[in-house]
Amino acid sequence: MNVFKKCLMLCAVVSLSLMGCSSDSDGDSGNAKGSITLSGEETSVVGTSLTVGNILEGAYQTGTTKSVTLTHKSIDIEDGEINPTTASLVNSFIIVTAQFDDEDNAAATKAISMIIIKNGEEYRFVCASDYNGGSDELDCGSGFNVDQENNQVTFDDTTVENTETGKVLTLNGVVTW
């Protein structure tokens, strides 16, 4: 299974976890800083910004250490696992990002799989840059960069596509940890 599909599966797994889990934590123990501005047709539904509260580096459910998962503050990360709160069932998000080099033998150089939960409804978005799997995945854009060495994810006119409607969101912002 290629990494892009693994990232997409992660969002599905996390989404199912959100539906069945709760926690007593208030989510204020964030370890990430940054906001992502959204533009595009669906901002009337999903909003115009996402403030990142937590981050998880590595292979949690993605199968690769090249991934970085960004979450809303209502989704705690404890002992390397995502622990959602009841609040995250209503309004939150999870963004799985990954960037690969030639040695990784991945199907794409960069990928994003994202779920935004707004008023209890899920909206799923994806993109893959230089995807060689014969699919028509939307390219993330050249301004998307995952730099684990410097603890930074950059979204500069990064594009993701809604998996159901095909509508495109554009992301801008920098997240650090």
C-alpha positions, 0 to 999 in steps of 0.5 A, a space after each residue: 500500500 502506498 504512503 498516500 493511501 496510508 495517510 488517507 487511511 489514517 484519517 479514516 482510523 482517527 475519524 472512527 476513533 473520534 466517534 468512539 472515544 472521549 477524554 477528561 483532558 481540556 486539551 490545553 497541553 499543546 506543543 505546536 504553534 501556528 495557524 492555517 488560513 483557508 480560502 476556497 469555496 467550502 470556507 463557508 462550511 469549514 471556516 477560514 482558519 485552523 489553529 494547531 494545538 498539538 503535533 505528532 511526528 512519526 509513524 503513528 498509523 501512517 507506516 512512515 517516520 516522514 509523517 507529521 500529524 497536526 491537530 486541533 487543541 481538543 485532540 490531545 496527544 499522549 504517549 505518542 497516541 491521539 486521544 480525542 476529547 468529547 469537544 473534538 467530535 463537534 469542531 476540530 481537525 486532523 491534518 496528516 502531512 508527509 514529505 519523502 525523498 528519493 530514498 523512500 521509494 514512495 508513490 508521492 514526494 508530498 502528501 496531505 490527508 485532512 479531516 475537518 469536523 465542523 458541527 459534528 460533520 466530517 469534511 475530508 481533503 487530500 493532495 499528493 505531489 508528484 504522485 506516480 500511482 496512476 491516479 488523478 490526485 490533486 497536486 499539493 503545490 510547490 509551497 507545501 513543505 514538511 521540515 522535521 529537522 527544523 520542526 516546521 510545516 509550511 503551507 504556501 498556497 497549498 491546495 487540497 481537494 474534498 474527497 466527495 465534492 472535488 472542491 479545492 481549499 487553499 492553505 496558507 500558514 506556518 506551524 512550528 513545534 
